[in-house]
Amino acid sequence: MNNKSLSPTGIIPAPPLPVPLKTSLFFNYKGEIRDSWSFFARNVGESYRSLCGNAIVAGGGTSIIALMSNGDPRAPVSFFEDEWGGTADMGQLTLLEETAKLVSKAGGALWPCFLCDGNESAHIRNAPMAVHDRALSLLIAHTRPYVPGYCIGLESSENLDCARHNEFARMIRKYAPDRYVLSHMQRLPDGGMPDIDGWMYEHSWDPNKGDEHSPEEVVAEARTAQAHGKYVWPIEYNVNINGSRIREQGRALIAAGFGCGGPV
């Protein structure tokens, strides 16, 4: 992926993209393994976000991937006072914008992920495109100067086919033509690879059993995914962030030219 060029129309150039892209999707929080998807959950505070960010930095990462919506009452994420695309919650939007600005200023990158998987989030995913247009335009307006790009959805291939992915990709590019579009998928969606710039890749096995897989296996599967012609950023292959195997896997991915989703 090469940086988008600045057009004479005043398009904001994408911040430098430090390939390989590196994050740590999981981190320790009060004795539990949590994830950065819930970075902006309404029932967590600054200490939670600080622990997440510090864990990523300590593991050699530079990126935070965070949801912009979900229907999960255990970690509710919303930037609207009511429904998705409804009345803007300016407090939450200020938090989002200031976080994106802070991360960018520190040399890192926030990757907003618009949609969540799971049945409890289906009403958001299945909203009319006019509603998505309202939601995405607002979230992009508050983040675009400070982020390199956007993720369509978490586990998006479970719920969106290729054509639907492309609808969202076109919408994102309407408001951010100078930013990258990625999506988090374990497999190709029905209809094939969508028109995205990169693949936030989840390996085929249960990440809770990530220690059972060698660094060579992790790299081999990433190479298979790479055959579809997109930049591959493996982010979910092992949950055991306290072990040595995840670091071996991450270093092997980086050496092979991929991104990584765990400490190195």
C-alpha angles and dihedrals in degrees: 000000000000123000115265113251124242111255125212088247091075099259110170109246117238113256114254108286110222101212122223092059111218133189140145108231094191132050141169118265121173092330095314133102109242132173139229093241086084094049092121098037111145093229096059130073143206094289090059093049092046092052090049094049094043091050091053092050093045089053093052095259129141103185136074118200111200136173122245094197144011141152095227112127090198092065107008116195120189137143093193131078092226128003130356108287092013129107111351116242100219093191092058092042090052089051090050094048095045091048093050090048093048094048092047092049089053091054096258135109135237114210110199112209111203106197135042131209126233133076093271089064096046094100089060096046092046096049116123115274089245088063091048089049090057093046098045095043090054096045092045092049090057096046111027098094091054107038133070094217151317140266117225096211152331111260085353095167089066093065110016127061123213094270092051091049088053091052089057093043090054091048093050091048091049089063098027108028089160097054133083123254119213135161136203111240139153093201139007114284120243107287097031138269113348125224097273131133098229145007121235092207128210113196119238097250132075104275088218085070094046094121088066091067125077125230087249091057091049092051094044093055091047089054090053089053090047090062088077089071103249133113105264120219108181107205105158120050106108135025097190097097091165095060132085097234095070090054091050089050093048094049090049091052092050092048089051092053100259133116122249140223102206141050118293 
